[in-house]
Amino acid sequence: MIGELPKLSPRLLAIAEMVPHCKLLGDVGTDHGKLPLYLIRTGRVERAIATDISSNSLDKLRNVLVEDSAADQIECIVSDGLLAFQQAVPDVVVIAGMGGKLIMTMFQRAPEIRDQVKRFILQPNTNESELRSYLHQQGLRIEDETCIWDAGHFYQILSVVKGVENYEKQSHYLYGYLNLTRQNPTTLQLLDSEYARYREIQRRLEEQGMTGEKPDRIKQHLKWIEEAYQHYETERNHTQI
């Protein structure tokens, strides 16, 4: 029996649109498994390995697959990170909804598997700049990226392949060189949001008469946001830092 096409959130849909046609997909931290199901049923991938560290989370997908024709195309594995792919390395691996530092840890734990994957689709919830820097250090480059707004949060999504790349500006690591040079409109909204947040922190610190490392960090981050704004042609009136 062919099941219904899963309804994806804007975040998952943006991730799905970045996945190229491939024979084998790996989805790390799949939880409900909507992403691999969607990609199988739309014909974008032929087979998928859905992994999660929680067996209870994978049961959600297993229950859907009991009487579903996609059951033969999706393998469910309880595993941590990339270690699920020791027997069969996917062409494309999605790691989404986790902190950037956790994604780095997954890469560090399984370098042999990491080096065999042709493309990663990464959606870190935090530490985006640290992740981008780490990818460059590992001989990986960001071939494509986007920024989307979903359920009250901004999400940056990266498509990563092998290659040499380095950014000259910290703002590119924070918000994405491609996002900025393409003038991604949601990235501009992210900049506006972050600018307002850091300015408010700066105002409160000034009211408290605080000096030293924390105010300096806030001031530096505001300068990086101003640096990022330079990619947008829209005239913006901000208080001089």
Secondary structure, DSSP 8 states (H G I E B T S, - for coil): ---------HHHHHHHHH---EEEEEEET-TT-HHHHHHHHTTSEEEEEEEES-HHHHHHHHHHHTT-GGGGTEEEEE-SGGGGGSSS--SEEEEEEE-HHHHHHHHHH-HHHHTT-SEEEEEESS-HHHHHHHHHHTTEEEEEEEEEEETTEEEEEEEEEE-----S-HHHHHHTHHHHHTT-HHHHHHHHHHHHHHHHHHHHHHHTT--SHHHHHHHHHHHHHHHHHTT--S-------
